[in-house]
């Protein structure tokens, strides 16, 4: 009888422990997921910036040096594009 009770108690603990817990403050998981994705920012690499500068130069939108730096000239050329 003790084995059955212990087994039942163990199963109950396993089932209760397997349910996902909600965040503190009553937030849903969708709200916390939105906050996580909100903080992600795209940061281009030097190679990507150089490629963009080359393409913009080919369209006569960028006249600066192809340096791979996201400088004000590059920003302006991207906005014009």
Contact map, one row per residue, 1 for C-alpha under 8 A:
111110000000000000000000000000000000000000000000000000000000000000000000000000000
111111000000000000000000000000000000000000000000000000000000000000000000000000000
111111100000000000000000000000000000000000000000000000000000000000000000000000000
111111110000000000000000000000000000000000000000000000000000000000000000000000000
111111111000000000000000000000000000000000000000000000000000000000000000000000000
011111111100000000000000000000000000000000000000000000000000000000000000000000000
001111111110000000000000000000000000000000000000000000000000000000000000000000000
000111111111000000000000000000000000000000000000000000000000000000000000000000000
000011111111100000000000000000000000000000000000000000000000000000000000000000000
000001111111110000000000000000000000000000000000000000000000000000000000000000000
000000111111111000000000000000000000000000000000000000000000000000000000000000000
000000011111111100000000000000000000000000000000000000000000000000000000000000000
000000001111111110000000000000000000000000000000000000000000000000000000000000000
000000000111111111000000000000000000000000000000000000000000000000000000000000000
000000000011111111100000000000000000000000000000000000000000000000000000000000000
000000000001111111100000000000000000000000000000000000000000000000000000000000000
000000000000111111110000000000000000000000000000000000000000000000000000000000000
000000000000011111110000000000000000000000000000000000000000000000000000000000000
000000000000001111111000000000000000000000000000000000000000000000000000000000000
000000000000000011111100000000000000000000000000000000000000000000000000000000000
000000000000000000111110000000000000000000000000000000000000000000000000000000000
000000000000000000011111011110000000000000000000000000000000000000000000000000000
000000000000000000001111111110000000000000000000000000000000000000000000000000000
000000000000000000000111111000000000000000000000000000000000000000000000000000000
000000000000000000000011111000000000000000000000000000000000000000000000000000000
000000000000000000000111111100000000000000000000000000000000000000000000000000000
000000000000000000000111111110110000000000000000000000000000000000000000000000000
000000000000000000000110011111110000000000000000000000000000000000000000000000000
000000000000000000000110001111111000000000000000000000000000000000000000000000000
000000000000000000000000000111111100000000000000000000000000000000000000000000000
000000000000000000000000001111111110000000000000000000000000000000000000000000000
000000000000000000000000001111111111000000000000000000000000000000000000000000000
000000000000000000000000000011111111100000000000000000000000000000000000000000000
000000000000000000000000000001111111110000000000000000000000000000000000000000000
000000000000000000000000000000111111111000000000000000000000000000000000000000000
000000000000000000000000000000011111111100000000000000000000000000000000000000000
000000000000000000000000000000001111111100000000000000000000000000000000000000000
000000000000000000000000000000000111111100000000000000000000000000000000000000000
000000000000000000000000000000000011111110000000000000000000000000000000000000000
000000000000000000000000000000000001111111000000000000000000000000000000000000000
000000000000000000000000000000000000001111100000000000000000000000000000000000000
000000000000000000000000000000000000000111110000000000000000000000000000000000000
000000000000000000000000000000000000000011111000000000000000000000000000000000000
000000000000000000000000000000000000000001111101100000000000000000000000000000000
000000000000000000000000000000000000000000111111100000000000000000010000000000000
000000000000000000000000000000000000000000011111110000000000000000011000000000000
000000000000000000000000000000000000000000001111111000000000000000010000000000000
000000000000000000000000000000000000000000011111111100000000000000010000000000000
000000000000000000000000000000000000000000011111111110000000000000011100000000000
000000000000000000000000000000000000000000000111111111000000000001111000000000000
000000000000000000000000000000000000000000000011111111100000000000000000000000000
000000000000000000000000000000000000000000000001111111110000000000000000000000000
000000000000000000000000000000000000000000000000111111111000010001010000010000000
000000000000000000000000000000000000000000000000011111111100000001000000000000000
000000000000000000000000000000000000000000000000001111111110000000000000000000000
000000000000000000000000000000000000000000000000000111111111110000000000000011001
000000000000000000000000000000000000000000000000000011111111111000000000000000000
000000000000000000000000000000000000000000000000000001111111100000000000000000000
000000000000000000000000000000000000000000000000000000111111110000000000000000000
000000000000000000000000000000000000000000000000000000011111111000000000000000000
000000000000000000000000000000000000000000000000000000011111111000000000000010011
000000000000000000000000000000000000000000000000000010011011111100000000110010000
000000000000000000000000000000000000000000000000000000001001111110000000000000000
000000000000000000000000000000000000000000000000000000000000011111000000110000000
000000000000000000000000000000000000000000000000000000000000001111100000000000000
000000000000000000000000000000000000000000000000010011000000000111111000000000000
000000000000000000000000000000000000000000000000010000000000000011111000000000000
000000000000000000000000000000000000000000001111110010000000000001111100000000000
000000000000000000000000000000000000000000000100110000000000000001111110000000000
000000000000000000000000000000000000000000000000100000000000000000011111011000000
000000000000000000000000000000000000000000000000000000000000000000001111111000000
000000000000000000000000000000000000000000000000000000000000000000000111111100000
000000000000000000000000000000000000000000000000000000000000010100000011111110000
000000000000000000000000000000000000000000000000000010000000010100000111111111000
000000000000000000000000000000000000000000000000000000000000000000000111111111100
000000000000000000000000000000000000000000000000000000000000000000000001111111110
000000000000000000000000000000000000000000000000000000010000110000000000111111111
000000000000000000000000000000000000000000000000000000010000000000000000011111111
000000000000000000000000000000000000000000000000000000000000000000000000001111111
000000000000000000000000000000000000000000000000000000000000100000000000000111111
000000000000000000000000000000000000000000000000000000010000100000000000000011111
